[in-house]
């Protein structure tokens, strides 16, 4: 898969209800990556940022990997190593 065109946004668990899954790569809430405490989720998409994600920080593939792989962060799990 070409990750160069994929963009990522971290949203709160409460905002998952507002995601239009027809406009993102994830096909359902079950397909999102959640933080270890379940309070945040990563949404991925191609192209322009969908309106329902407006104002959220956009990450490239390498940037989101740095967030997810930070051993001191809220996304890291032992089985990620």
HTML snippet that shows the backbone in 3Dmol.js (N, CA, C, O; Angstrom):
<script src="https://3Dmol.org/build/3Dmol-min.js"></script>
<div id="view" style="width:600px;height:400px;position:relative"></div>
<script>
const pdb = `
ATOM      1  N   UNK A   1       0.838  -1.179   0.000  1.00  0.00           N
ATOM      2  CA  UNK A   1       0.000   0.000   0.000  1.00  0.00           C
ATOM      3  C   UNK A   1       0.884   1.243   0.000  1.00  0.00           C
ATOM      4  O   UNK A   1       1.898   1.283   0.698  1.00  0.00           O
ATOM      5  N   UNK A   2       0.512   2.247  -0.770  1.00  0.00           N
ATOM      6  CA  UNK A   2       1.233   3.513  -0.828  1.00  0.00           C
ATOM      7  C   UNK A   2       0.746   4.402   0.311  1.00  0.00           C
ATOM      8  O   UNK A   2      -0.342   4.972   0.235  1.00  0.00           O
ATOM      9  N   UNK A   3       1.546   4.519   1.361  1.00  0.00           N
ATOM     10  CA  UNK A   3       1.154   5.313   2.521  1.00  0.00           C
ATOM     11  C   UNK A   3       1.367   6.801   2.305  1.00  0.00           C
ATOM     12  O   UNK A   3       0.925   7.604   3.127  1.00  0.00           O
ATOM     13  N   UNK A   4       2.031   7.192   1.224  1.00  0.00           N
ATOM     14  CA  UNK A   4       2.316   8.595   0.953  1.00  0.00           C
ATOM     15  C   UNK A   4       1.076   9.453   0.777  1.00  0.00           C
ATOM     16  O   UNK A   4       1.102  10.645   1.081  1.00  0.00           O
ATOM     17  N   UNK A   5      -0.001   8.867   0.293  1.00  0.00           N
ATOM     18  CA  UNK A   5      -1.230   9.624   0.057  1.00  0.00           C
ATOM     19  C   UNK A   5      -2.213   9.539   1.222  1.00  0.00           C
ATOM     20  O   UNK A   5      -3.251  10.199   1.200  1.00  0.00           O
ATOM     21  N   UNK A   6      -1.905   8.745   2.225  1.00  0.00           N
ATOM     22  CA  UNK A   6      -2.826   8.568   3.347  1.00  0.00           C
ATOM     23  C   UNK A   6      -2.502   9.588   4.432  1.00  0.00           C
ATOM     24  O   UNK A   6      -1.341   9.835   4.756  1.00  0.00           O
ATOM     25  N   UNK A   7      -3.564  10.172   4.984  1.00  0.00           N
ATOM     26  CA  UNK A   7      -3.430  11.128   6.080  1.00  0.00           C
ATOM     27  C   UNK A   7      -4.180  10.578   7.284  1.00  0.00           C
ATOM     28  O   UNK A   7      -5.102   9.775   7.143  1.00  0.00           O
ATOM     29  N   UNK A   8      -3.775  11.021   8.471  1.00  0.00           N
ATOM     30  CA  UNK A   8      -4.313  10.487   9.718  1.00  0.00           C
ATOM     31  C   UNK A   8      -4.726  11.634  10.636  1.00  0.00           C
ATOM     32  O   UNK A   8      -4.107  12.699  10.641  1.00  0.00           O
ATOM     33  N   UNK A   9      -5.780  11.398  11.408  1.00  0.00           N
ATOM     34  CA  UNK A   9      -6.250  12.359  12.394  1.00  0.00           C
ATOM     35  C   UNK A   9      -6.583  11.587  13.665  1.00  0.00           C
ATOM     36  O   UNK A   9      -7.132  10.488  13.604  1.00  0.00           O
ATOM     37  N   UNK A  10      -6.251  12.162  14.805  1.00  0.00           N
ATOM     38  CA  UNK A  10      -6.619  11.578  16.089  1.00  0.00           C
ATOM     39  C   UNK A  10      -7.847  12.325  16.601  1.00  0.00           C
ATOM     40  O   UNK A  10      -7.840  13.552  16.702  1.00  0.00           O
ATOM     41  N   UNK A  11      -8.899  11.575  16.923  1.00  0.00           N
ATOM     42  CA  UNK A  11     -10.129  12.181  17.431  1.00  0.00           C
ATOM     43  C   UNK A  11     -10.492  11.562  18.779  1.00  0.00           C
ATOM     44  O   UNK A  11      -9.976  10.508  19.151  1.00  0.00           O
ATOM     45  N   UNK A  12     -11.375  12.222  19.495  1.00  0.00           N
ATOM     46  CA  UNK A  12     -11.847  11.659  20.760  1.00  0.00           C
ATOM     47  C   UNK A  12     -12.843  10.541  20.482  1.00  0.00           C
ATOM     48  O   UNK A  12     -13.451  10.487  19.413  1.00  0.00           O
ATOM     49  N   UNK A  13     -12.999   9.663  21.442  1.00  0.00           N
ATOM     50  CA  UNK A  13     -13.953   8.557  21.307  1.00  0.00           C
ATOM     51  C   UNK A  13     -15.358   9.098  21.026  1.00  0.00           C
ATOM     52  O   UNK A  13     -16.103   8.510  20.242  1.00  0.00           O
ATOM     53  N   UNK A  14     -15.718  10.206  21.657  1.00  0.00           N
ATOM     54  CA  UNK A  14     -17.041  10.801  21.459  1.00  0.00           C
ATOM     55  C   UNK A  14     -17.258  11.263  20.015  1.00  0.00           C
ATOM     56  O   UNK A  14     -18.388  11.249  19.527  1.00  0.00           O
ATOM     57  N   UNK A  15     -16.187  11.669  19.332  1.00  0.00           N
ATOM     58  CA  UNK A  15     -16.300  12.140  17.954  1.00  0.00           C
ATOM     59  C   UNK A  15     -16.422  11.010  16.936  1.00  0.00           C
ATOM     60  O   UNK A  15     -16.731  11.263  15.771  1.00  0.00           O
ATOM     61  N   UNK A  16     -16.185   9.772  17.356  1.00  0.00           N
ATOM     62  CA  UNK A  16     -16.303   8.634  16.436  1.00  0.00           C
ATOM     63  C   UNK A  16     -17.721   8.566  15.861  1.00  0.00           C
ATOM     64  O   UNK A  16     -17.902   8.156  14.715  1.00  0.00           O
ATOM     65  N   UNK A  17     -18.708   8.957  16.631  1.00  0.00           N
ATOM     66  CA  UNK A  17     -20.099   8.927  16.161  1.00  0.00           C
ATOM     67  C   UNK A  17     -20.338   9.856  14.974  1.00  0.00           C
ATOM     68  O   UNK A  17     -21.270   9.638  14.200  1.00  0.00           O
ATOM     69  N   UNK A  18     -19.506  10.891  14.819  1.00  0.00           N
ATOM     70  CA  UNK A  18     -19.687  11.847  13.723  1.00  0.00           C
ATOM     71  C   UNK A  18     -18.919  11.467  12.457  1.00  0.00           C
ATOM     72  O   UNK A  18     -19.012  12.171  11.452  1.00  0.00           O
ATOM     73  N   UNK A  19     -18.169  10.374  12.487  1.00  0.00           N
ATOM     74  CA  UNK A  19     -17.375   9.962  11.320  1.00  0.00           C
ATOM     75  C   UNK A  19     -18.286   9.385  10.244  1.00  0.00           C
ATOM     76  O   UNK A  19     -19.087   8.486  10.499  1.00  0.00           O
ATOM     77  N   UNK A  20     -18.144   9.923   9.038  1.00  0.00           N
ATOM     78  CA  UNK A  20     -18.849   9.386   7.864  1.00  0.00           C
ATOM     79  C   UNK A  20     -17.895   8.366   7.235  1.00  0.00           C
ATOM     80  O   UNK A  20     -16.966   8.735   6.517  1.00  0.00           O
ATOM     81  N   UNK A  21     -18.131   7.100   7.509  1.00  0.00           N
ATOM     82  CA  UNK A  21     -17.204   6.058   7.079  1.00  0.00           C
ATOM     83  C   UNK A  21     -17.174   5.854   5.567  1.00  0.00           C
ATOM     84  O   UNK A  21     -16.330   5.110   5.067  1.00  0.00           O
ATOM     85  N   UNK A  22     -18.073   6.495   4.832  1.00  0.00           N
ATOM     86  CA  UNK A  22     -18.012   6.436   3.374  1.00  0.00           C
ATOM     87  C   UNK A  22     -16.954   7.396   2.830  1.00  0.00           C
ATOM     88  O   UNK A  22     -16.628   7.342   1.644  1.00  0.00           O
ATOM     89  N   UNK A  23     -16.412   8.281   3.687  1.00  0.00           N
ATOM     90  CA  UNK A  23     -15.435   9.274   3.250  1.00  0.00           C
ATOM     91  C   UNK A  23     -14.040   9.037   3.803  1.00  0.00           C
ATOM     92  O   UNK A  23     -13.148   9.860   3.596  1.00  0.00           O
ATOM     93  N   UNK A  24     -13.836   7.924   4.506  1.00  0.00           N
ATOM     94  CA  UNK A  24     -12.528   7.604   5.060  1.00  0.00           C
ATOM     95  C   UNK A  24     -12.145   6.170   4.689  1.00  0.00           C
ATOM     96  O   UNK A  24     -12.971   5.413   4.179  1.00  0.00           O
ATOM     97  N   UNK A  25     -10.914   5.809   4.943  1.00  0.00           N
ATOM     98  CA  UNK A  25     -10.432   4.470   4.618  1.00  0.00           C
ATOM     99  C   UNK A  25     -11.004   3.434   5.581  1.00  0.00           C
ATOM    100  O   UNK A  25     -11.343   2.323   5.175  1.00  0.00           O
ATOM    101  N   UNK A  26     -11.110   3.801   6.861  1.00  0.00           N
ATOM    102  CA  UNK A  26     -11.689   2.889   7.852  1.00  0.00           C
ATOM    103  C   UNK A  26     -13.149   2.648   7.487  1.00  0.00           C
ATOM    104  O   UNK A  26     -13.865   3.594   7.156  1.00  0.00           O
ATOM    105  N   UNK A  27     -13.594   1.419   7.542  1.00  0.00           N
ATOM    106  CA  UNK A  27     -14.962   1.105   7.112  1.00  0.00           C
ATOM    107  C   UNK A  27     -15.985   1.116   8.237  1.00  0.00           C
ATOM    108  O   UNK A  27     -17.189   1.088   7.983  1.00  0.00           O
ATOM    109  N   UNK A  28     -15.509   1.157   9.490  1.00  0.00           N
ATOM    110  CA  UNK A  28     -16.421   1.193  10.638  1.00  0.00           C
ATOM    111  C   UNK A  28     -15.645   1.606  11.879  1.00  0.00           C
ATOM    112  O   UNK A  28     -14.416   1.664  11.866  1.00  0.00           O
ATOM    113  N   UNK A  29     -16.373   1.892  12.950  1.00  0.00           N
ATOM    114  CA  UNK A  29     -15.731   2.247  14.216  1.00  0.00           C
ATOM    115  C   UNK A  29     -14.865   1.110  14.730  1.00  0.00           C
ATOM    116  O   UNK A  29     -13.866   1.350  15.409  1.00  0.00           O
ATOM    117  N   UNK A  30     -15.229  -0.107  14.418  1.00  0.00           N
ATOM    118  CA  UNK A  30     -14.450  -1.272  14.848  1.00  0.00           C
ATOM    119  C   UNK A  30     -13.092  -1.359  14.149  1.00  0.00           C
ATOM    120  O   UNK A  30     -12.192  -2.048  14.629  1.00  0.00           O
ATOM    121  N   UNK A  31     -12.943  -0.668  13.025  1.00  0.00           N
ATOM    122  CA  UNK A  31     -11.698  -0.719  12.259  1.00  0.00           C
ATOM    123  C   UNK A  31     -10.725   0.390  12.646  1.00  0.00           C
ATOM    124  O   UNK A  31      -9.638   0.474  12.075  1.00  0.00           O
ATOM    125  N   UNK A  32     -11.090   1.245  13.605  1.00  0.00           N
ATOM    126  CA  UNK A  32     -10.210   2.315  14.050  1.00  0.00           C
ATOM    127  C   UNK A  32      -9.190   1.783  15.050  1.00  0.00           C
ATOM    128  O   UNK A  32      -9.446   0.799  15.745  1.00  0.00           O
ATOM    129  N   UNK A  33      -8.048   2.432  15.118  1.00  0.00           N
ATOM    130  CA  UNK A  33      -7.047   2.123  16.156  1.00  0.00           C
ATOM    131  C   UNK A  33      -7.353   3.023  17.344  1.00  0.00           C
ATOM    132  O   UNK A  33      -7.404   4.244  17.200  1.00  0.00           O
ATOM    133  N   UNK A  34      -7.555   2.433  18.513  1.00  0.00           N
ATOM    134  CA  UNK A  34      -7.889   3.173  19.724  1.00  0.00           C
ATOM    135  C   UNK A  34      -6.694   3.244  20.660  1.00  0.00           C
ATOM    136  O   UNK A  34      -5.859   2.340  20.689  1.00  0.00           O
ATOM    137  N   UNK A  35      -6.619   4.335  21.429  1.00  0.00           N
ATOM    138  CA  UNK A  35      -5.584   4.468  22.443  1.00  0.00           C
ATOM    139  C   UNK A  35      -5.759   3.376  23.487  1.00  0.00           C
ATOM    140  O   UNK A  35      -6.818   2.754  23.566  1.00  0.00           O
ATOM    141  N   UNK A  36      -4.735   3.143  24.282  1.00  0.00           N
ATOM    142  CA  UNK A  36      -4.792   2.055  25.258  1.00  0.00           C
ATOM    143  C   UNK A  36      -5.916   2.250  26.276  1.00  0.00           C
ATOM    144  O   UNK A  36      -6.440   1.268  26.802  1.00  0.00           O
ATOM    145  N   UNK A  37      -6.294   3.495  26.561  1.00  0.00           N
ATOM    146  CA  UNK A  37      -7.400   3.735  27.491  1.00  0.00           C
ATOM    147  C   UNK A  37      -8.750   3.843  26.774  1.00  0.00           C
ATOM    148  O   UNK A  37      -9.787   3.995  27.420  1.00  0.00           O
ATOM    149  N   UNK A  38      -8.734   3.764  25.436  1.00  0.00           N
ATOM    150  CA  UNK A  38      -9.965   3.786  24.652  1.00  0.00           C
ATOM    151  C   UNK A  38     -10.587   5.156  24.457  1.00  0.00           C
ATOM    152  O   UNK A  38     -11.688   5.256  23.917  1.00  0.00           O
ATOM    153  N   UNK A  39      -9.905   6.221  24.885  1.00  0.00           N
ATOM    154  CA  UNK A  39     -10.480   7.567  24.804  1.00  0.00           C
ATOM    155  C   UNK A  39     -10.246   8.273  23.476  1.00  0.00           C
ATOM    156  O   UNK A  39     -10.904   9.275  23.196  1.00  0.00           O
ATOM    157  N   UNK A  40      -9.324   7.777  22.647  1.00  0.00           N
ATOM    158  CA  UNK A  40      -9.006   8.407  21.367  1.00  0.00           C
ATOM    159  C   UNK A  40      -8.934   7.349  20.277  1.00  0.00           C
ATOM    160  O   UNK A  40      -8.726   6.166  20.547  1.00  0.00           O
ATOM    161  N   UNK A  41      -9.110   7.804  19.033  1.00  0.00           N
ATOM    162  CA  UNK A  41      -9.051   6.900  17.887  1.00  0.00           C
ATOM    163  C   UNK A  41      -8.343   7.584  16.722  1.00  0.00           C
ATOM    164  O   UNK A  41      -8.345   8.810  16.612  1.00  0.00           O
ATOM    165  N   UNK A  42      -7.741   6.776  15.859  1.00  0.00           N
ATOM    166  CA  UNK A  42      -7.075   7.280  14.655  1.00  0.00           C
ATOM    167  C   UNK A  42      -7.967   6.991  13.457  1.00  0.00           C
ATOM    168  O   UNK A  42      -8.403   5.859  13.246  1.00  0.00           O
ATOM    169  N   UNK A  43      -8.233   8.036  12.676  1.00  0.00           N
ATOM    170  CA  UNK A  43      -9.007   7.919  11.438  1.00  0.00           C
ATOM    171  C   UNK A  43      -8.041   8.172  10.289  1.00  0.00           C
ATOM    172  O   UNK A  43      -7.214   9.081  10.364  1.00  0.00           O
ATOM    173  N   UNK A  44      -8.137   7.370   9.219  1.00  0.00           N
ATOM    174  CA  UNK A  44      -7.265   7.588   8.065  1.00  0.00           C
ATOM    175  C   UNK A  44      -8.098   7.815   6.811  1.00  0.00           C
ATOM    176  O   UNK A  44      -9.182   7.256   6.644  1.00  0.00           O
ATOM    177  N   UNK A  45      -7.547   8.662   5.931  1.00  0.00           N
ATOM    178  CA  UNK A  45      -8.257   9.039   4.708  1.00  0.00           C
ATOM    179  C   UNK A  45      -7.252   9.468   3.644  1.00  0.00           C
ATOM    180  O   UNK A  45      -6.074   9.679   3.932  1.00  0.00           O
ATOM    181  N   UNK A  46      -7.730   9.592   2.430  1.00  0.00           N
ATOM    182  CA  UNK A  46      -6.920  10.082   1.312  1.00  0.00           C
ATOM    183  C   UNK A  46      -7.509  11.406   0.843  1.00  0.00           C
ATOM    184  O   UNK A  46      -8.708  11.649   0.983  1.00  0.00           O
ATOM    185  N   UNK A  47      -6.663  12.247   0.290  1.00  0.00           N
ATOM    186  CA  UNK A  47      -7.139  13.501  -0.282  1.00  0.00           C
ATOM    187  C   UNK A  47      -7.364  14.566   0.772  1.00  0.00           C
ATOM    188  O   UNK A  47      -6.678  14.622   1.793  1.00  0.00           O
ATOM    189  N   UNK A  48      -8.354  15.416   0.490  1.00  0.00           N
ATOM    190  CA  UNK A  48      -8.656  16.517   1.394  1.00  0.00           C
ATOM    191  C   UNK A  48      -9.288  16.026   2.685  1.00  0.00           C
ATOM    192  O   UNK A  48      -9.980  15.008   2.707  1.00  0.00           O
ATOM    193  N   UNK A  49      -9.042  16.753   3.746  1.00  0.00           N
ATOM    194  CA  UNK A  49      -9.608  16.408   5.044  1.00  0.00           C
ATOM    195  C   UNK A  49     -11.127  16.553   4.992  1.00  0.00           C
ATOM    196  O   UNK A  49     -11.625  17.630   4.665  1.00  0.00           O
ATOM    197  N   UNK A  50     -11.874  15.491   5.307  1.00  0.00           N
ATOM    198  CA  UNK A  50     -13.336  15.573   5.297  1.00  0.00           C
ATOM    199  C   UNK A  50     -13.831  16.642   6.277  1.00  0.00           C
ATOM    200  O   UNK A  50     -13.193  16.897   7.298  1.00  0.00           O
ATOM    201  N   UNK A  51     -14.968  17.262   5.963  1.00  0.00           N
ATOM    202  CA  UNK A  51     -15.516  18.348   6.780  1.00  0.00           C
ATOM    203  C   UNK A  51     -15.699  17.959   8.234  1.00  0.00           C
ATOM    204  O   UNK A  51     -15.464  18.781   9.120  1.00  0.00           O
ATOM    205  N   UNK A  52     -16.111  16.734   8.505  1.00  0.00           N
ATOM    206  CA  UNK A  52     -16.365  16.322   9.884  1.00  0.00           C
ATOM    207  C   UNK A  52     -15.081  16.199  10.700  1.00  0.00           C
ATOM    208  O   UNK A  52     -15.137  16.038  11.919  1.00  0.00           O
ATOM    209  N   UNK A  53     -13.922  16.273  10.037  1.00  0.00           N
ATOM    210  CA  UNK A  53     -12.631  16.262  10.731  1.00  0.00           C
ATOM    211  C   UNK A  53     -11.979  17.641  10.712  1.00  0.00           C
ATOM    212  O   UNK A  53     -10.833  17.793  11.132  1.00  0.00           O
ATOM    213  N   UNK A  54     -12.694  18.628  10.233  1.00  0.00           N
ATOM    214  CA  UNK A  54     -12.162  19.980  10.083  1.00  0.00           C
ATOM    215  C   UNK A  54     -11.577  20.509  11.392  1.00  0.00           C
ATOM    216  O   UNK A  54     -12.194  20.417  12.453  1.00  0.00           O
ATOM    217  N   UNK A  55     -10.387  21.056  11.287  1.00  0.00           N
ATOM    218  CA  UNK A  55      -9.723  21.637  12.442  1.00  0.00           C
ATOM    219  C   UNK A  55      -8.864  20.667  13.231  1.00  0.00           C
ATOM    220  O   UNK A  55      -8.122  21.086  14.119  1.00  0.00           O
ATOM    221  N   UNK A  56      -8.951  19.381  12.925  1.00  0.00           N
ATOM    222  CA  UNK A  56      -8.136  18.387  13.631  1.00  0.00           C
ATOM    223  C   UNK A  56      -6.727  18.362  13.028  1.00  0.00           C
ATOM    224  O   UNK A  56      -6.550  18.614  11.836  1.00  0.00           O
ATOM    225  N   UNK A  57      -5.747  18.062  13.849  1.00  0.00           N
ATOM    226  CA  UNK A  57      -4.362  17.973  13.390  1.00  0.00           C
ATOM    227  C   UNK A  57      -4.206  16.790  12.446  1.00  0.00           C
ATOM    228  O   UNK A  57      -4.631  15.674  12.747  1.00  0.00           O
ATOM    229  N   UNK A  58      -3.591  17.053  11.305  1.00  0.00           N
ATOM    230  CA  UNK A  58      -3.391  16.028  10.279  1.00  0.00           C
ATOM    231  C   UNK A  58      -1.958  15.500  10.380  1.00  0.00           C
ATOM    232  O   UNK A  58      -1.012  16.274  10.525  1.00  0.00           O
ATOM    233  N   UNK A  59      -1.810  14.186  10.303  1.00  0.00           N
ATOM    234  CA  UNK A  59      -0.502  13.538  10.392  1.00  0.00           C
ATOM    235  C   UNK A  59      -0.199  12.772   9.112  1.00  0.00           C
ATOM    236  O   UNK A  59      -1.102  12.236   8.469  1.00  0.00           O
ATOM    237  N   UNK A  60       1.094  12.727   8.746  1.00  0.00           N
ATOM    238  CA  UNK A  60       1.543  11.860   7.663  1.00  0.00           C
ATOM    239  C   UNK A  60       1.732  10.459   8.254  1.00  0.00           C
ATOM    240  O   UNK A  60       1.591  10.265   9.461  1.00  0.00           O
ATOM    241  N   UNK A  61       2.046   9.502   7.406  1.00  0.00           N
ATOM    242  CA  UNK A  61       2.265   8.136   7.880  1.00  0.00           C
ATOM    243  C   UNK A  61       3.427   8.078   8.877  1.00  0.00           C
ATOM    244  O   UNK A  61       3.300   7.467   9.938  1.00  0.00           O
ATOM    245  N   UNK A  62       4.540   8.698   8.548  1.00  0.00           N
ATOM    246  CA  UNK A  62       5.689   8.647   9.458  1.00  0.00           C
ATOM    247  C   UNK A  62       5.394   9.388  10.760  1.00  0.00           C
ATOM    248  O   UNK A  62       5.855   8.966  11.820  1.00  0.00           O
ATOM    249  N   UNK A  63       4.638  10.480  10.703  1.00  0.00           N
ATOM    250  CA  UNK A  63       4.298  11.217  11.920  1.00  0.00           C
ATOM    251  C   UNK A  63       3.382  10.399  12.836  1.00  0.00           C
ATOM    252  O   UNK A  63       3.583  10.377  14.050  1.00  0.00           O
ATOM    253  N   UNK A  64       2.387   9.734  12.267  1.00  0.00           N
ATOM    254  CA  UNK A  64       1.467   8.953  13.104  1.00  0.00           C
ATOM    255  C   UNK A  64       2.187   7.738  13.683  1.00  0.00           C
ATOM    256  O   UNK A  64       1.903   7.338  14.812  1.00  0.00           O
ATOM    257  N   UNK A  65       3.109   7.148  12.934  1.00  0.00           N
ATOM    258  CA  UNK A  65       3.886   6.024  13.477  1.00  0.00           C
ATOM    259  C   UNK A  65       4.693   6.464  14.692  1.00  0.00           C
ATOM    260  O   UNK A  65       4.793   5.723  15.670  1.00  0.00           O
ATOM    261  N   UNK A  66       5.270   7.662  14.639  1.00  0.00           N
ATOM    262  CA  UNK A  66       6.032   8.172  15.776  1.00  0.00           C
ATOM    263  C   UNK A  66       5.133   8.321  17.002  1.00  0.00           C
ATOM    264  O   UNK A  66       5.563   8.033  18.119  1.00  0.00           O
ATOM    265  N   UNK A  67       3.916   8.758  16.811  1.00  0.00           N
ATOM    266  CA  UNK A  67       2.963   8.896  17.917  1.00  0.00           C
ATOM    267  C   UNK A  67       2.580   7.515  18.456  1.00  0.00           C
ATOM    268  O   UNK A  67       2.611   7.285  19.665  1.00  0.00           O
ATOM    269  N   UNK A  68       2.224   6.607  17.563  1.00  0.00           N
ATOM    270  CA  UNK A  68       1.743   5.290  17.976  1.00  0.00           C
ATOM    271  C   UNK A  68       2.830   4.423  18.605  1.00  0.00           C
ATOM    272  O   UNK A  68       2.540   3.573  19.447  1.00  0.00           O
ATOM    273  N   UNK A  69       4.081   4.637  18.196  1.00  0.00           N
ATOM    274  CA  UNK A  69       5.183   3.799  18.675  1.00  0.00           C
ATOM    275  C   UNK A  69       5.936   4.409  19.855  1.00  0.00           C
ATOM    276  O   UNK A  69       6.916   3.827  20.318  1.00  0.00           O
ATOM    277  N   UNK A  70       5.504   5.553  20.345  1.00  0.00           N
ATOM    278  CA  UNK A  70       6.145   6.194  21.498  1.00  0.00           C
ATOM    279  C   UNK A  70       5.867   5.359  22.746  1.00  0.00           C
ATOM    280  O   UNK A  70       4.722   5.273  23.189  1.00  0.00           O
ATOM    281  N   UNK A  71       6.898   4.748  23.311  1.00  0.00           N
ATOM    282  CA  UNK A  71       6.709   3.850  24.457  1.00  0.00           C
ATOM    283  C   UNK A  71       6.178   4.582  25.682  1.00  0.00           C
ATOM    284  O   UNK A  71       5.640   3.944  26.587  1.00  0.00           O
ATOM    285  N   UNK A  72       6.312   5.884  25.734  1.00  0.00           N
ATOM    286  CA  UNK A  72       5.788   6.674  26.851  1.00  0.00           C
ATOM    287  C   UNK A  72       4.408   7.256  26.544  1.00  0.00           C
ATOM    288  O   UNK A  72       3.827   7.951  27.377  1.00  0.00           O
ATOM    289  N   UNK A  73       3.886   6.972  25.354  1.00  0.00           N
ATOM    290  CA  UNK A  73       2.614   7.547  24.938  1.00  0.00           C
ATOM    291  C   UNK A  73       1.429   6.684  25.288  1.00  0.00           C
ATOM    292  O   UNK A  73       1.573   5.610  25.874  1.00  0.00           O
ATOM    293  N   UNK A  74       0.246   7.166  24.921  1.00  0.00           N
ATOM    294  CA  UNK A  74      -0.997   6.471  25.266  1.00  0.00           C
ATOM    295  C   UNK A  74      -1.452   5.458  24.213  1.00  0.00           C
ATOM    296  O   UNK A  74      -2.547   4.905  24.318  1.00  0.00           O
ATOM    297  N   UNK A  75      -0.622   5.214  23.204  1.00  0.00           N
ATOM    298  CA  UNK A  75      -0.987   4.274  22.138  1.00  0.00           C
ATOM    299  C   UNK A  75      -0.180   2.992  22.187  1.00  0.00           C
ATOM    300  O   UNK A  75      -0.581   1.977  21.618  1.00  0.00           O
ATOM    301  N   UNK A  76       0.932   3.033  22.851  1.00  0.00           N
ATOM    302  CA  UNK A  76       1.877   1.921  22.832  1.00  0.00           C
ATOM    303  C   UNK A  76       1.383   0.734  23.677  1.00  0.00           C
ATOM    304  O   UNK A  76       0.932   0.894  24.811  1.00  0.00           O
ATOM    305  N   UNK A  77       1.485  -0.426  23.093  1.00  0.00           N
ATOM    306  CA  UNK A  77       1.204  -1.670  23.810  1.00  0.00           C
ATOM    307  C   UNK A  77       2.415  -2.565  23.663  1.00  0.00           C
ATOM    308  O   UNK A  77       3.106  -2.508  22.646  1.00  0.00           O
ATOM    309  N   UNK A  78       2.679  -3.377  24.643  1.00  0.00           N
ATOM    310  CA  UNK A  78       3.851  -4.259  24.610  1.00  0.00           C
ATOM    311  C   UNK A  78       3.928  -5.089  23.336  1.00  0.00           C
ATOM    312  O   UNK A  78       5.024  -5.320  22.825  1.00  0.00           O
ATOM    313  N   UNK A  79       2.798  -5.540  22.814  1.00  0.00           N
ATOM    314  CA  UNK A  79       2.824  -6.369  21.619  1.00  0.00           C
ATOM    315  C   UNK A  79       3.131  -5.578  20.351  1.00  0.00           C
ATOM    316  O   UNK A  79       3.256  -6.166  19.277  1.00  0.00           O
ATOM    317  N   UNK A  80       3.255  -4.236  20.459  1.00  0.00           N
ATOM    318  CA  UNK A  80       3.652  -3.409  19.320  1.00  0.00           C
ATOM    319  C   UNK A  80       5.151  -3.519  19.056  1.00  0.00           C
ATOM    320  O   UNK A  80       5.610  -3.236  17.950  1.00  0.00           O
ATOM    321  N   UNK A  81       5.904  -3.922  20.054  1.00  0.00           N
ATOM    322  CA  UNK A  81       7.367  -3.945  19.944  1.00  0.00           C
ATOM    323  C   UNK A  81       7.830  -5.056  19.024  1.00  0.00           C
ATOM    324  O   UNK A  81       9.031  -5.224  18.814  1.00  0.00           O
TER     325      UNK A  81
END
`;
const viewer = $3Dmol.createViewer("view");
viewer.addModel(pdb, "pdb");
viewer.setStyle({}, {cartoon: {color: "spectrum"}});
viewer.zoomTo();
viewer.render();
</script>
